[in-house]
Amino acid sequence: MNFKGCIDTTLRDGLASPLLYDSKKYSFSIEERKKIVESLVELGVRYFEFFSPVVGEEEERSFREIKKWVGDKKRGKKIYYLAHCRCCPEDIKAAIEAGCDGLNLYMGLSSKAQENYGKSFSEIVAIVEETIRKTREKYPKMWLRYSGEDAFRTSTKDLFYVYDKIAGFVDTVGMPDTTGMASPLMVAKMVKLMKKRYPKVNLECHFHNERGMALVNALWAIKAGAEYVDTSIWGMAERSGISSITGLLFNLYHLDKKLVADYELELCYPVNVLMASTLKMQVPYNEPVSLTNRTHVAGVHQKAVLNDKKNYEASSLEKFGVSREELLLGPLSGWNYIFYYLKEIENFLIDEAQAKEIVARFKKRSGEMGPKCHPEKLLLEIVAEYGLSRVVVPEKYRERRMENLEKK
């Protein structure tokens, strides 16, 4: 396996996620974007994909501030800021001027793409070849990737015809499953063909989740030899999303621990919780690295887990940050999480109405939080004024207890 890392696209493809509309958030503020990137850098991500600044002034301004805030290196390792660009001089010029380290160029080659562009295959090939050659000539040290959009609905013959022309000028060739129609066997076959034909060029894969296969396709691609996989927090992206970064790291750890040696795995869950706080939602129930992955409702399961949590837990989620110490209680926490925290972690007898009242006071005093006043301390100070009783949990169950998210 040749895996070199995840290329995060939370602030590119993730910005097109329907979740932003479901949560009535629509977009992230610049401060929220900075925190998202910073958290991913701490996790170990070194490659980030953004829109080309031509998308809008907000995108350009946020990109510049993010790069200034996070910097170019972390623990001695280079961080790459990549711009997702059409094979268009305007896109490229704007990205270079904004300070991008690399260009993720794309243009579809399939018959559908030809119809969409209103151009013949030969015309598209000419544009791609000229763009790549001129860009490489002008920027010899620039990170360059070219992706034939909708690669799995493009004939292998056509893909190879174009990639043969540009392989000597790019660092990476992309293989995007733009419509989410690929299957694991298709992915493995295609990756092996690509690596055999272009052994000296990195291969980057991008899998959408329309068939629910984005994560498994990513794993098969890596096993077959792909160097990079595009991911995002929660798998956020257009339509049904793409591969989740924490879900992928979780599975790669079980495939071969060496593949994730450069990642701080205990930060996986905090990254997911940060997004939950930003969107004011709970971490999705289908995220592998989540508290819901440790929730048991059926009585038979509950009894078995109280005896030994391994009865219904195949993997230790503590390794990925799902532990009491890593829950991110703070000024962005919503009432749902604080209700859970007080009820399930601190064992208070509390109802939803009381929780909402406490949260309002907690948020109003959030400015007091700091090195000498941790969020947990402030919250418990407020709760003390309510005289709430606590449930006594027997000592023998404390270390083995399961977080229960179900409201009662």
TAZIUR-V809194 format. One record per helix or strand. SS is the DSSP state (a for helix, b for strand). FROM is the first residue (numbers start at 1). LEN is the number of residues. Records with the same first field share a line. If there is no record, write none. Layout:
# TAZIUR-V809194
SS->FROM-LEN ; FROM-LEN
This chain:
# TAZIUR-V809194
b->5-4 ; 47-5 ; 73-2 ; 77-2 ; 80-7 ; 102-5 ; 143-5 ; 172-6 ; 202-6 ; 228-5 ; 243-2 ; 348-1 ; 370-1 ; 373-1 ; 390-1
a->13-4 ; 19-4 ; 30-14 ; 53-3 ; 57-14 ; 89-10 ; 111-7 ; 121-18 ; 151-3 ; 156-14 ; 184-14 ; 214-11 ; 233-3 ; 245-11 ; 257-4 ; 265-15 ; 291-4 ; 299-9 ; 309-3 ; 317-4 ; 324-3 ; 335-11 ; 352-13 ; 366-3 ; 375-10 ; 395-4
